[in-house]
Amino acid sequence: MGIIGTPRTFHKKFKFLVEIDDIGHAGFQKCSELSVEVANIQYFEGGSLIPNKSPGRLTFSDVTLERGATQDYDLFTWFQDVALTSSGLGLVGVSFKRNVDLVQQDRDGTTLRRWSLTGAWPVKFVAGDWDNEADENVIESVTLTYDFFQLIQN
């Protein structure tokens, strides 16, 4: 017996763009997953054996972006501005936080989904490793932390 309905198509993960405020869009080879966890708060009221549960704080994982090293210094400059400012004050100013959009695309460039990260700033920059015996490109990476993310409905 056949299944009635429309077959689903799943999004491929190979084509995406990253759009960053004041930088524009940038191509990256890899992007780590987006994830969020809700803390599970349990308490036992009046000696009950069954806990009362409620949602707690949200924890967003950092996102790491990787790409081949080029003459483009925008990401490192952003990281350097944050690092120099925070080393003197201990805080990251609101002016260094930017919105980042991860745009998942179809083969023809049509936007499938857009994830928006609010208040992102770099916490780590890796310039890549070098090896005289290798043929590969140097891969640089930047790790971003952010306040919140959401899926933007088209």
C-alpha positions as CSV (number, residue, x, y, z in Angstrom):
1,M,0.0,0.0,0.0
2,G,1.5,3.4,-1.0
3,I,1.8,6.4,1.2
4,I,-0.5,9.2,0.3
5,G,1.0,12.7,0.3
6,T,3.7,14.8,-1.1
7,P,7.3,13.5,-0.6
8,R,9.5,15.8,1.4
9,T,12.8,17.1,0.1
10,F,15.5,17.8,2.6
11,H,17.9,20.8,2.5
12,K,21.5,20.1,1.6
13,K,24.2,21.5,3.8
14,F,26.8,22.4,1.2
15,K,25.7,25.9,0.1
16,F,25.4,28.8,2.6
17,L,26.4,32.5,3.0
18,V,27.2,34.4,6.1
19,E,26.1,38.0,6.2
20,I,27.7,40.2,9.0
21,D,26.8,43.8,9.8
22,D,29.5,46.2,8.5
23,I,31.3,43.4,6.7
24,G,28.7,42.3,4.2
25,H,28.5,38.7,3.0
26,A,31.4,36.3,3.2
27,G,31.9,32.8,1.9
28,F,33.0,30.2,4.4
29,Q,33.9,26.5,4.0
30,K,32.4,25.3,7.2
31,C,30.0,26.5,9.9
32,S,29.5,24.7,13.1
33,E,26.0,23.8,14.2
34,L,23.6,26.2,16.0
35,S,22.3,24.8,19.2
36,V,20.4,26.0,22.3
37,E,19.6,24.3,25.5
38,V,16.9,25.1,28.1
39,A,17.9,24.4,31.7
40,N,15.6,22.0,33.5
41,I,14.7,23.4,36.9
42,Q,13.4,20.8,39.4
43,Y,12.1,21.4,42.8
44,F,10.3,19.2,45.3
45,E,7.4,20.9,47.0
46,G,6.2,19.7,50.4
47,G,8.2,16.5,50.4
48,S,6.7,15.3,47.1
49,L,8.4,12.4,45.5
50,I,7.7,13.8,42.0
51,P,9.5,17.0,41.1
52,N,7.9,20.1,39.7
53,K,9.7,21.0,36.6
54,S,10.0,24.3,34.8
55,P,12.2,25.8,32.1
56,G,15.2,27.7,33.1
57,R,17.9,29.7,31.5
58,L,18.9,29.4,27.8
59,T,22.4,28.4,26.8
60,F,23.5,29.1,23.2
61,S,26.6,27.4,21.9
62,D,29.3,29.4,20.1
63,V,29.5,29.2,16.3
64,T,32.8,28.5,14.5
65,L,33.3,29.7,10.9
66,E,36.1,28.4,8.8
67,R,37.5,29.6,5.4
68,G,40.6,29.7,3.4
69,A,43.0,32.5,4.4
70,T,43.0,35.5,2.0
71,Q,43.9,39.1,1.9
72,D,40.6,40.0,3.6
73,Y,41.3,41.3,7.1
74,D,37.7,42.2,8.1
75,L,37.2,39.4,10.5
76,F,40.6,39.7,12.2
77,T,40.1,43.5,12.5
78,W,36.7,42.9,14.2
79,F,38.3,40.4,16.6
80,Q,41.3,42.7,17.3
81,D,39.0,45.7,18.1
82,V,37.0,43.5,20.5
83,A,40.2,42.1,22.1
84,L,41.9,45.5,22.6
85,T,38.8,47.1,24.0
86,S,37.9,44.3,26.4
87,S,41.5,44.0,27.6
88,G,41.4,47.6,28.9
89,L,37.8,47.6,30.2
90,G,37.0,44.0,30.8
91,L,33.7,44.4,28.8
92,V,32.7,44.1,25.2
93,G,31.0,47.3,24.1
94,V,27.6,47.3,22.3
95,S,29.3,48.9,19.3
96,F,31.3,45.7,18.7
97,K,28.3,43.4,18.7
98,R,26.9,42.7,15.3
99,N,24.0,40.8,13.8
100,V,25.0,37.8,11.7
101,D,22.8,35.9,9.3
102,L,23.5,32.4,8.2
103,V,21.7,32.0,4.9
104,Q,21.1,28.4,3.7
105,Q,20.7,28.3,-0.1
106,D,19.5,25.9,-2.8
107,R,21.8,25.0,-5.8
108,D,20.4,27.9,-7.8
109,G,21.0,30.4,-5.0
110,T,17.4,30.6,-3.7
111,T,17.2,31.2,0.0
112,L,15.9,28.2,1.8
113,R,16.3,29.3,5.4
114,R,17.8,32.3,7.2
115,W,19.1,32.0,10.8
116,S,19.7,35.4,12.5
117,L,22.2,35.6,15.3
118,T,21.7,38.7,17.5
119,G,24.6,40.5,19.3
120,A,27.4,38.4,17.9
121,W,31.1,39.1,18.6
122,P,34.3,37.1,18.1
123,V,35.8,35.3,21.1
124,K,38.5,33.3,19.2
125,F,40.5,33.7,16.0
126,V,42.8,31.0,14.6
127,A,45.1,32.0,11.7
128,G,45.7,28.4,10.7
129,D,48.7,26.1,10.7
130,W,51.6,26.0,8.2
131,D,53.4,23.0,6.9
132,N,56.2,23.1,4.3
133,E,55.3,19.6,3.1
134,A,51.6,20.1,2.6
135,D,49.6,21.1,-0.5
136,E,46.5,22.3,1.3
137,N,45.4,25.9,1.8
138,V,45.7,27.7,5.1
139,I,42.4,27.6,6.9
140,E,41.5,30.4,9.3
141,S,38.6,30.2,11.7
142,V,36.7,32.6,13.9
143,T,34.5,31.6,16.8
144,L,31.5,33.9,17.5
145,T,29.4,34.0,20.6
146,Y,26.0,35.7,20.5
147,D,23.0,36.7,22.6
148,F,20.2,34.9,20.8
149,F,19.3,33.3,17.5
150,Q,16.1,32.8,15.6
151,L,14.8,31.4,12.3
152,I,13.5,34.1,10.1
153,Q,10.3,33.0,8.3
154,N,10.1,34.1,4.6
